[in-house]
Structure formats: structure tokens, C-alpha cells
Amino acid sequence: MSYVIEMENITKTFPGIKANDDITLQLNKGEVHALLGENGAGKSTLMGVLFGLYQPDEGTIKVHGKQTHIRNPNDATDLGIGMVHQHFKLVDRFTVLENIILGQEDVKHGFITYTEARKKVMSLSKQYGLNIEPDSLVQDISVGQQQRVEILKVLYRDADIIILDEPTASLTPQEIEELMEILNRFKKEGKSILFISHKLEEIRRVADRCTILRRGKHIDTVDIANTSNESLAEKMVGRKVVFEIDKEKAKPKEAVLSVDQLNVLSPVSKKRLVKDVSFNVKSGEIMCVAGIEGNGQSELVYAITGLYDVESGSVHIYDEDITHLSIRDKALKGVAHIPEDRQKHGLIMDFPLSYNLALQKYFQSPFQKRGILQFDAFDEHADRLIERFDVRSGSGKNTIVRNMSGGNQQKAIIGREIDRECSLLIAVQPTRGLDVGAIEAVQKELIKYRDEGYAVLIISYDLNEVFTVSDRIMVMYEGENVGEFDPESTTAETLGLYMSGSKRSDAS
């Protein structure tokens, strides 16, 4: 059989870690081939080798049966290979059209011309159902629309082999549905897809075959139709994975967080994004906020944690008003925060892991004495959290965070915030980008945190997660609290009606 891509015996080593260890991968024409593995298993590195971002230490690559040396992404593009990265490579201040053609511009008499490029982009947009507004600035469009821009960048360069690295990690359920339809269109067109994902149900929906990696090694390649989710998960993590987490009934006590008539304006448009929202979260319970992304959930968290100013209303921790305190003062009053955007609000990307794990504590003892940082304390603290939360990286506590996988960046933030033992833990999309084994571990940690008497507020767009961990569910629609529900006596279908605005509670 002639493959469109053959990666044979690929080995790639970074300082302290063998990211790819003698891996072989073969892709058929018109196939969606999934690449499955834990965070840090080597998936993105292997695709980086194929796209010319890294040079392999050993092994060969064949494209359409011909051995080739891919020195850089330009070589990959010339071979018809395109890659949509997990963290998008877009220029925020450029328009959609400018981003798509960047590096491939038509130039006449020293000036960029857009006429033909615009025609091609709009034709591709229509052909694949990728509806975009070419003159919008990238900074003004949603994450789902940004991903469409990335896909159009690849199509504009005439790629017929497309790598998608965790393409659904930041998408809403509706956007994921649209992406699945786009992938099916690609298959019908004869394009070949390499699809990196942690989500077994997504893989089952679109993939023909799946290659499983574990700790840099090739474990197996299987036909999806003949393999169960349980088998895939076990091959991925090396043990049986529990898909249903048992938890005892919550025993809530006093209210830790009380939000009363909260209103929040967009700092840019001055539009009211959170409208008269009131609720509380009690010690010993997990409250989940459900809703379609973009209905005020992010702004609600920004206001509680201090990232946004509050227009009116109040936020209390126990009986203390913290509405207008600074971010640090709110943290010192007992608010822990696992943010939505881990790279923008959760980490300092060019600091080592040990520094990042102490970001909320470095000014306190034992991390400083008389204003002098105590680096032994940083190291001891980091080693403990790395072991407890299974944070994997090439150089351990000394690893620059930018060089870690997205999932391990997430685990680092989760470990740091849970370890602070704050009265209130706010977690936005806490398992985004994590593999099934890590999701199980994080959800157990959140439930344990609840059982230790703390209050947990979770924002999640994954209804499976909402029903798995929540004791109460609040639904937000267009910035309002439209209803609160007991997960044991409601259904996903009911929540969906409230999430879409079709229904609302009289009591809300």
C-alpha cells in the first residue's frame, strides 16, 4: 500500500526527555488518523517533526512514497502539509484576510494587492462552510472563528495533508459540531487528516484509525470501529480508567461566596455583559455554571477575581466585602483561581516551573526572608507539587513553562491553586486539554477539595463534566442567571433549553 505520509522510526530528544522514541506512523489518502496519548506523550512533538518545526535525531519521512527532508515549515507547505496549532499563530491586530495570506501575499509594484486573495479566501470559505468576515480584526473574533482562520490559512496554501493539534480544546459544543462537519467534508474531498485529541468520543466520530503514544513510545495502531473507548483509554494511560466518578452527597454548610446583583461592563465596548447576577457557593459543595460560551461566564469570573471592575453589586467572602479589592488582596482573602486562558492569566511563560508554582506565595515565608528570595524553598515546593499532580516536563522544576505541553501547563496551575487551600476555588474549564487519565485525577481532586470543606465554583462548557462533579448547577444566558438546578433531578436536554434562552426560571 502506498501511504501519503510515512514516518519511520522517528526519535527526538530534548534536554532531560526523549519526546519521541522510535515511532512509526503511516497515513492513508483520504483518512482521518487520530493521534492519542497522555499530556506530554510526544504527540505534538511528532507532528512538529512532520511540519518541520523540529529535526528528528533518527528516522525518515516519506511523502507520497518519496523520502524527503523537511527542514522548516516552508518545506512542509511546499509538500502540501499544513498544520493548525493548538495555540493559534495569529496576529491579533491584523485582519482575518491579512492573517490568512501572511507570507503568501500578492505584490504588484511594491504594494500588496488583495483582490485575488480575497476571491480565493471567500471561495474556500464558502466551499467548506467556514463562514468568516475577512475585514474583522482577529482580536475581535471568537476562539472558534480564530480556528476557522487557521484552517483557511492551511487551505489557502493548497494543503492536502492537514495536521490538527487539539483542535477542539477551546471550542464550544456547537463549534465542535461544526468542526466535525468540516472534517467530514475534507475526507470526501480526499484530503488526509492527522487529528491530535484526548477526547475519545470525538476520535470515534471522525477517525478511521488511531495511533496511541505513551511516554514517547508507539503503543499500538488500531481500527477505531473495532476498538472500545475503555481499550483506547487503557492503552493510552497504561491502566484502567474510571469514566464514572463516585462521590458522596454534598454536605454544604455556610455560604463562602455571596454574589449580589452583580453588573459588569465590557472595558472595551462598555456593553453590560453580566446583568444583576445573584448566587452563593457554600462550603462543602461544588457549584457549576453552565451555558454556551460567551454568555457572561468569563466576565463573571473576571469580576469576582479582580480582573474586571464591578459596575454595581457586591461580592463577599463569608461576611467580608471584597468587591473592589485588588487581585492580590482577593487572593489573600481566600480566592484561588484556575483561569480560562492558562497562558495569559495563569503562567509567566518564560519563567521556570518552580517560579510559576510559587506565584501566589513568593512574597511570603518560607519563600522569602527579609525580602530575600529563598530558592531552596521554591525547589522543595515545586518538587512536592510535581509529584502530587504528575506534572511532566523535560527538566522538572527547572523547565521553562513555555516548553511544556498545554496539558502539563494546566496541571501545574491546578496543583498550585489547590495546594493553596483557599476558602473558595474558582476553576474555569479545569480539564480543558487534559487526557482521560488526567481528567479523572483532576475531577477527583476537586471533589476531595469539596469534601475537605472548601467551596468550589466551576465554569464548564462540557455538560458531561457539569453532571459528573456538580452539586448545584447555575445556567447563564446573555449575562443573566436564568435558573439553578439539582443535577440529580434534571437532564442535559432541560439544561440545553435554558442555555439556548428557550426557557428561564421564574425564580431567577
Order of alpha helices (4+ residues) and beta strands (2+ residues): beta-beta-beta-alpha-beta-beta-alpha-beta-alpha-beta-beta-alpha-alpha-beta-alpha-beta-alpha-beta-beta-alpha-beta-beta-beta-alpha-beta-beta-alpha-beta-alpha-beta-beta-alpha-alpha-beta-alpha-beta-alpha-beta-beta-alpha
